[in-house]
Amino acid sequence: MFGFFKKKKIVPEFNFSSIGTDMHSHIIPGIDDGAQTLKDSLALAQKFKALGFRKLIATPHIMADYFRNTPETINRGLDILRKGLHDIQLDLDVDAAAEYYLDETLEKKIRQKEVLTFGADYMLFELSYINPPQNLFDFIKLIQDSGYKPILAHPERYPYYYSSFESYHQIRETGCLLQMNSIALTGYYGSGAKKTAEEMVENHLVDFIGSDMHHLKHAAALENSLTTPLMQRLLGQHQLNNTLI
Protein backbone atom coordinates (compact mmCIF):
# COMPACT_ATOMS: atom_id res chain seq x y z
CA MET A 1 0.00 0.00 0.00
CA PHE A 2 1.17 3.43 -0.82
CA GLY A 3 1.00 6.03 1.90
CA PHE A 4 -0.46 9.44 1.41
CA PHE A 5 1.91 12.36 1.55
CA LYS A 6 0.76 15.60 3.09
CA LYS A 7 1.55 18.71 1.17
CA LYS A 8 4.10 20.81 2.94
CA LYS A 9 2.63 24.14 3.91
CA ILE A 10 4.52 26.94 2.26
CA VAL A 11 5.06 29.86 4.61
CA PRO A 12 6.06 33.13 2.95
CA GLU A 13 9.44 34.47 3.95
CA PHE A 14 9.30 37.83 5.67
CA ASN A 15 11.88 40.16 7.06
CA PHE A 16 11.76 43.75 8.19
CA SER A 17 13.04 45.20 4.91
CA SER A 18 9.51 46.40 4.16
CA ILE A 19 9.72 48.59 7.26
CA GLY A 20 13.23 49.79 6.49
CA THR A 21 13.69 51.88 9.63
CA ASP A 22 13.48 50.99 13.29
CA MET A 23 12.44 54.13 15.13
CA HIS A 24 12.74 53.02 18.76
CA SER A 25 15.86 51.42 20.20
CA HIS A 26 18.34 51.75 23.03
CA ILE A 27 21.47 50.90 21.09
CA ILE A 28 23.74 53.82 22.01
CA PRO A 29 26.26 52.42 24.49
CA GLY A 30 26.35 53.25 28.17
CA ILE A 31 23.76 56.02 28.53
CA ASP A 32 20.60 54.22 29.65
CA ASP A 33 19.33 50.69 30.38
CA GLY A 34 20.07 49.45 26.86
CA ALA A 35 23.43 48.51 25.37
CA GLN A 36 26.13 49.02 28.01
CA THR A 37 29.25 48.77 25.85
CA LEU A 38 30.14 49.45 22.24
CA LYS A 39 30.53 45.70 21.80
CA ASP A 40 26.90 45.27 22.92
CA SER A 41 25.79 47.99 20.52
CA LEU A 42 27.55 46.44 17.55
CA ALA A 43 26.10 43.01 18.30
CA LEU A 44 22.61 44.51 18.25
CA ALA A 45 23.37 46.43 15.07
CA GLN A 46 24.43 43.21 13.36
CA LYS A 47 21.11 41.62 14.38
CA PHE A 48 19.19 44.56 12.95
CA LYS A 49 21.09 44.27 9.68
CA ALA A 50 20.48 40.52 9.46
CA LEU A 51 16.73 41.09 9.89
CA GLY A 52 16.61 43.48 6.95
CA PHE A 53 16.69 46.90 8.58
CA ARG A 54 18.51 49.64 6.70
CA LYS A 55 18.28 52.46 9.23
CA LEU A 56 18.01 52.85 13.00
CA ILE A 57 16.81 55.78 15.06
CA ALA A 58 18.26 55.38 18.52
CA THR A 59 15.99 56.76 21.24
CA PRO A 60 17.75 56.79 24.62
CA HIS A 61 15.63 57.40 27.70
CA ILE A 62 15.42 60.89 29.15
CA MET A 63 13.95 60.73 32.66
CA ALA A 64 14.48 63.26 35.43
CA ASP A 65 15.14 60.73 38.18
CA TYR A 66 17.10 58.05 36.32
CA PHE A 67 18.50 58.93 32.89
CA ARG A 68 19.45 62.59 32.72
CA ASN A 69 20.51 62.53 29.12
CA THR A 70 20.75 65.70 27.04
CA PRO A 71 21.08 66.28 23.30
CA GLU A 72 24.83 66.60 23.92
CA THR A 73 25.27 63.25 25.71
CA ILE A 74 23.11 61.49 23.13
CA ASN A 75 24.97 62.97 20.15
CA ARG A 76 28.34 62.08 21.69
CA GLY A 77 27.13 58.51 22.08
CA LEU A 78 25.85 58.52 18.51
CA ASP A 79 29.30 59.53 17.26
CA ILE A 80 30.86 56.62 19.15
CA LEU A 81 28.34 54.19 17.69
CA ARG A 82 28.80 55.48 14.15
CA LYS A 83 32.57 55.14 14.43
CA GLY A 84 32.16 51.58 15.70
CA LEU A 85 29.93 50.70 12.76
CA HIS A 86 32.46 52.23 10.37
CA ASP A 87 35.31 50.25 11.95
CA ILE A 88 33.54 46.93 11.42
CA GLN A 89 32.29 48.04 7.99
CA LEU A 90 28.63 47.49 8.82
CA ASP A 91 26.45 49.37 6.36
CA LEU A 92 23.68 50.61 8.61
CA ASP A 93 22.48 54.20 8.83
CA VAL A 94 22.01 55.38 12.43
CA ASP A 95 20.47 58.61 13.73
CA ALA A 96 19.32 59.57 17.20
CA ALA A 97 16.41 61.22 18.96
CA ALA A 98 15.09 60.33 22.43
CA GLU A 99 12.31 58.61 24.33
CA TYR A 100 10.98 61.24 26.73
CA TYR A 101 9.30 60.26 29.97
CA LEU A 102 6.30 62.36 30.89
CA ASP A 103 7.56 63.95 34.10
CA GLU A 104 7.74 67.38 35.69
CA THR A 105 10.79 68.45 33.64
CA LEU A 106 9.48 67.72 30.17
CA GLU A 107 7.21 70.74 29.73
CA LYS A 108 10.17 73.09 30.13
CA LYS A 109 12.22 71.14 27.58
CA ILE A 110 9.40 71.39 25.05
CA ARG A 111 8.77 75.10 25.60
CA GLN A 112 12.48 75.85 25.28
CA LYS A 113 12.77 73.72 22.11
CA GLU A 114 15.31 71.43 23.76
CA VAL A 115 13.90 68.15 22.47
CA LEU A 116 15.33 65.73 19.93
CA THR A 117 12.96 64.72 17.16
CA PHE A 118 13.16 62.57 14.04
CA GLY A 119 11.51 62.39 10.64
CA ALA A 120 8.89 65.10 10.19
CA ASP A 121 9.43 66.56 13.70
CA TYR A 122 8.14 63.43 15.44
CA MET A 123 8.62 63.37 19.20
CA LEU A 124 8.56 60.01 21.00
CA PHE A 125 7.34 59.94 24.60
CA GLU A 126 6.35 57.34 27.17
CA LEU A 127 4.19 57.17 30.28
CA SER A 128 4.43 55.56 33.69
CA TYR A 129 3.64 51.84 33.71
CA ILE A 130 1.95 52.20 37.09
CA ASN A 131 -0.05 55.42 37.27
CA PRO A 132 -2.19 56.86 34.47
CA PRO A 133 -1.28 60.45 33.53
CA GLN A 134 -3.69 63.09 34.73
CA ASN A 135 -2.80 65.65 32.06
CA LEU A 136 -2.16 63.54 28.96
CA PHE A 137 -4.41 65.42 26.56
CA ASP A 138 -3.09 68.81 27.68
CA PHE A 139 0.42 67.49 27.22
CA ILE A 140 -0.30 66.21 23.72
CA LYS A 141 -1.69 69.65 22.81
CA LEU A 142 1.45 71.32 24.18
CA ILE A 143 3.62 69.12 21.95
CA GLN A 144 1.49 69.97 18.92
CA ASP A 145 1.34 73.69 19.70
CA SER A 146 5.14 73.66 19.92
CA GLY A 147 5.39 72.38 16.36
CA TYR A 148 6.07 68.72 17.06
CA LYS A 149 4.14 65.56 16.20
CA PRO A 150 3.65 63.34 19.27
CA ILE A 151 4.14 59.58 19.15
CA LEU A 152 3.16 57.55 22.21
CA ALA A 153 5.64 54.73 22.75
CA HIS A 154 4.38 51.16 23.32
CA PRO A 155 0.77 51.95 24.38
CA GLU A 156 0.15 48.20 24.68
CA ARG A 157 2.33 48.15 27.81
CA TYR A 158 0.22 50.45 30.01
CA PRO A 159 -2.00 48.12 32.11
CA TYR A 160 -4.37 50.87 33.25
CA TYR A 161 -5.69 51.14 29.68
CA TYR A 162 -6.40 47.42 29.28
CA SER A 163 -9.90 47.65 30.72
CA SER A 164 -10.75 50.70 28.61
CA PHE A 165 -9.64 50.07 25.03
CA GLU A 166 -11.56 53.16 23.96
CA SER A 167 -8.72 55.18 25.53
CA TYR A 168 -6.49 54.24 22.61
CA HIS A 169 -9.03 55.60 20.14
CA GLN A 170 -9.36 58.80 22.18
CA ILE A 171 -5.59 59.33 22.29
CA ARG A 172 -5.26 58.79 18.56
CA GLU A 173 -8.18 61.11 17.81
CA THR A 174 -6.15 63.96 19.31
CA GLY A 175 -3.61 63.47 16.53
CA CYS A 176 -1.16 61.58 18.72
CA LEU A 177 0.31 58.63 16.81
CA LEU A 178 0.77 55.18 18.37
CA GLN A 179 3.95 53.08 18.19
CA MET A 180 3.61 49.40 19.00
CA ASN A 181 6.54 47.25 20.11
CA SER A 182 6.57 44.36 17.66
CA ILE A 183 7.74 41.86 20.29
CA ALA A 184 4.52 42.43 22.24
CA LEU A 185 2.86 40.16 19.67
CA THR A 186 5.04 37.26 20.86
CA GLY A 187 3.85 37.54 24.47
CA TYR A 188 7.24 38.89 25.60
CA TYR A 189 5.61 41.41 27.96
CA GLY A 190 2.85 39.08 29.11
CA SER A 191 -0.66 38.17 28.04
CA GLY A 192 -2.20 41.60 28.70
CA ALA A 193 0.23 43.41 26.43
CA LYS A 194 -0.08 40.68 23.80
CA LYS A 195 -3.87 40.86 23.73
CA THR A 196 -3.81 44.65 23.57
CA ALA A 197 -1.23 44.67 20.76
CA GLU A 198 -3.38 42.22 18.80
CA GLU A 199 -6.45 44.40 19.29
CA MET A 200 -4.48 47.46 18.18
CA VAL A 201 -3.61 45.72 14.92
CA GLU A 202 -7.18 44.50 14.41
CA ASN A 203 -8.52 48.02 15.03
CA HIS A 204 -5.96 49.71 12.72
CA LEU A 205 -4.41 51.66 15.58
CA VAL A 206 -0.74 51.01 14.76
CA ASP A 207 1.01 53.98 13.17
CA PHE A 208 4.60 52.85 13.73
CA ILE A 209 6.37 49.65 14.74
CA GLY A 210 9.42 49.79 17.01
CA SER A 211 11.75 47.16 18.39
CA ASP A 212 12.46 48.91 21.70
CA MET A 213 15.71 46.98 21.46
CA HIS A 214 17.78 46.90 24.66
CA HIS A 215 19.68 43.58 24.49
CA LEU A 216 20.03 40.30 22.60
CA LYS A 217 16.94 38.75 24.21
CA HIS A 218 14.94 41.50 22.56
CA ALA A 219 16.67 40.69 19.27
CA ALA A 220 15.56 37.07 19.50
CA ALA A 221 11.99 38.11 20.32
CA LEU A 222 12.04 40.57 17.41
CA GLU A 223 12.92 37.76 15.04
CA ASN A 224 10.22 35.55 16.57
CA SER A 225 7.64 38.28 16.01
CA LEU A 226 8.01 37.70 12.27
CA THR A 227 6.22 34.37 12.64
CA THR A 228 3.08 35.92 14.11
CA PRO A 229 0.21 36.25 11.61
CA LEU A 230 -0.55 39.82 12.67
CA MET A 231 3.04 40.92 12.10
CA GLN A 232 2.99 39.33 8.68
CA ARG A 233 -0.22 41.20 7.97
CA LEU A 234 1.36 44.50 9.03
CA LEU A 235 4.46 43.90 6.94
CA GLY A 236 2.40 42.89 3.94
CA GLN A 237 -0.24 45.61 3.99
CA HIS A 238 1.11 48.78 5.56
CA GLN A 239 3.80 51.36 4.86
CA LEU A 240 4.41 52.13 8.55
CA ASN A 241 8.02 53.25 9.08
CA ASN A 242 8.83 53.67 5.38
CA THR A 243 8.27 57.41 5.65
CA LEU A 244 11.32 57.61 7.95
CA ILE A 245 13.87 56.32 5.42
Long-range contacts (C-beta under 8 A, 24 or more apart in sequence): 12-232, 14-226, 14-231, 14-232, 14-235, 14-236, 15-51, 15-52, 15-226, 16-51, 16-52, 16-53, 16-226, 16-235, 17-52, 17-53, 17-54, 18-52, 18-235, 18-236, 18-242, 19-52, 19-53, 19-209, 19-235, 19-240, 19-241, 19-242, 20-53, 20-54, 20-55, 20-241, 20-242, 20-244, 20-245, 21-53, 21-54, 21-55, 21-56, 21-57, 21-241, 21-242, 21-244, 21-245, 22-48, 22-53, 22-55, 22-56, 22-57, 22-210, 22-211, 22-213, 22-241, 23-57, 23-59, 23-118, 23-119, 23-122, 23-124, 23-179, 23-208, 23-210, 23-241, 23-244, 24-57, 24-59, 24-99, 24-124, 24-153, 24-154, 24-179, 24-181, 24-208, 24-210, 24-211, 24-212, 24-213, 25-56, 25-57, 25-58, 25-59, 25-210, 25-211, 25-212, 25-213, 25-214, 26-58, 26-59, 26-60, 26-61, 26-99, 26-212, 26-213, 26-214, 27-56, 27-58, 27-81, 27-94, 27-213, 28-58, 28-60, 28-74, 28-77, 28-78, 28-80, 28-81, 28-96, 29-77, 29-80, 29-81, 30-77, 31-60, 31-67, 31-69, 31-73, 31-74, 31-77, 32-60, 32-61, 32-67, 32-69, 33-61, 33-67, 33-214, 34-60, 34-213, 34-214, 34-215, 35-214, 35-215, 38-80, 38-81, 38-84, 40-215, 41-81, 41-84, 42-84, 42-85, 42-88, 42-90, 43-216, 44-213, 44-215, 44-216, 44-219, 45-81, 45-85, 45-90, 45-92, 45-94, 46-90, 47-216, 47-219, 47-222, 47-223, 48-92, 48-211, 48-213, 48-219, 49-90, 49-91, 49-92, 51-222, 51-223, 51-226, 53-92, 54-92, 54-93, 54-245, 55-92, 55-93, 55-94, 55-95, 55-244, 55-245, 56-92, 56-93, 56-94, 56-95, 57-94, 57-95, 57-96, 57-97, 57-118, 57-119, 57-244, 58-94, 58-95, 58-96, 58-97, 59-96, 59-97, 59-98, 59-99, 59-124, 60-96, 60-98, 60-99, 61-98, 61-99, 61-101, 62-98, 62-99, 62-100, 62-101, 62-109, 63-101, 63-103, 64-101, 64-103, 64-104, 64-105, 65-103, 69-98, 71-98, 71-114, 71-116, 74-98, 74-116, 97-122, 97-123, 97-124, 98-124, 99-124, 99-125, 99-126, 99-153, 100-124, 100-125, 100-126, 101-125, 101-126, 101-127, 101-128, 102-126, 102-127, 102-128, 102-133, 102-136, 102-139, 106-139, 107-139, 107-142, 110-142, 110-143, 110-146, 110-148, 111-142, 111-146, 113-146, 115-148, 117-148, 118-244, 119-243, 119-244, 120-149, 120-243, 121-147, 121-148, 121-149, 122-148, 122-149, 122-150, 122-151, 122-177, 123-148, 123-149, 123-150, 123-151, 124-151, 124-153, 124-179, 125-150, 125-151, 125-152, 125-153, 126-152, 126-153, 126-154, 127-152, 127-158, 128-158, 129-157, 129-158, 129-159, 131-160, 132-158, 132-160, 132-161, 136-171, 137-174, 140-171, 140-174, 140-175, 140-176, 141-174, 144-175, 149-175, 149-177, 150-175, 150-176, 150-177, 151-176, 151-177, 151-178, 151-179, 151-207, 151-208, 152-176, 152-177, 152-178, 152-179, 153-179, 153-210, 153-212, 154-179, 154-180, 154-181, 154-184, 154-210, 154-212, 155-179, 155-180, 155-196, 155-200, 156-180, 156-181, 156-184, 156-189, 156-193, 156-194, 156-196, 156-197, 156-200, 157-181, 157-184, 157-189, 157-193, 159-192, 161-196, 162-192, 162-195, 162-196, 165-196, 165-199, 165-203, 168-200, 168-203, 168-205, 169-203, 169-205, 172-205, 172-207, 177-207, 177-208, 178-205, 178-206, 178-207, 178-208, 179-206, 179-207, 179-208, 179-209, 179-210, 180-206, 180-208, 180-209, 180-210, 181-209, 181-210, 181-211, 181-212, 182-209, 182-210, 182-211, 182-222, 182-225, 182-231, 183-211, 183-212, 183-218, 183-221, 183-222, 183-224, 183-225, 185-225, 185-228, 185-230, 185-231, 186-221, 186-224, 186-225, 186-228, 188-218, 188-221, 197-230, 198-230, 201-230, 201-233, 201-234, 202-230, 206-234, 206-238, 206-240, 207-240, 208-240, 208-241, 209-234, 209-240, 209-241
